[in-house]
Amino acid sequence: KAGVTQTPRYLIKTRGQQVTLSCSPISGHRSVSWYQQTPGQGLQFLFEYFSETQRNKGNFPGRFSGRQFSNSRSEMNVSTLELGDSALYLCASSLDQGGQPQHFGDGTRLSIL
Amino acid sequence: KNQVEQSPQSLIILEGKNCTLQCNYTVSPFSNLRWYKQDTGRGPVSLTIMTFSENTKSNGRYTATLDADTKQSSLHITASQLSDSASYICVVSAWAGGSYIPTFGRGTSLIVHP
């Protein structure tokens, strides 16, 4: 069974640009959650999607948004990039709504110049 | 405010030795506690999950304990191996509004030397 797949693995952007990250969950998993990981703050919860609806949201500005498609694949978008957005962005999938991060992908490393 | 504190921040041990990592939390209402292992450049992998009523949970050479009264957990690694070098993250979840709300510790970086 394939694991959680995140693309791209690495990304370099400049301030002010926007970026879209993709996450394909484990087959059959309907919940996808997103996290930001930085050396200073550790892992922080961004949001969770289930059945194409955002079910939960962390304490991040509106520049961070996401969506989920009917096949459970999810995308995360960050607009007007800032230097502080440089981080490892992880997604995780689980079977049910409100599920905990059971299986993580290996993340997208985003660097802002 | 929900918080999870881990100690030590980093730890260096020799191969074959045992070690214990600590996790203290103030998360309410408590639902469960997970320990994850994160290798460099990879996503976290779940080691154990414990609910309020569980005191101990093992996964091979990893043993987690939970004291819900003092809000403390520990992860004990027995007979360490080089492959145990990683970051270990404690995550405590609250159940609210129909979802689990996770609070993450900042992790303990473990280095195992030959």
Interface residues (C-beta under 8 A of the other chain):
Chain A: V4 Q41 G42 L43 Q44 F45 E48 R55 N56 L90 A92 Q97 G98 G99 Q100 P101 Q102 H103 F104 G105 D106 G107
Chain B: N32 R34 G41 R42 G43 P44 V45 S46 I49 I89 V91 S93 W95 G97 G98 S99 Y100 I101 P102 F104 G105 R106 G107
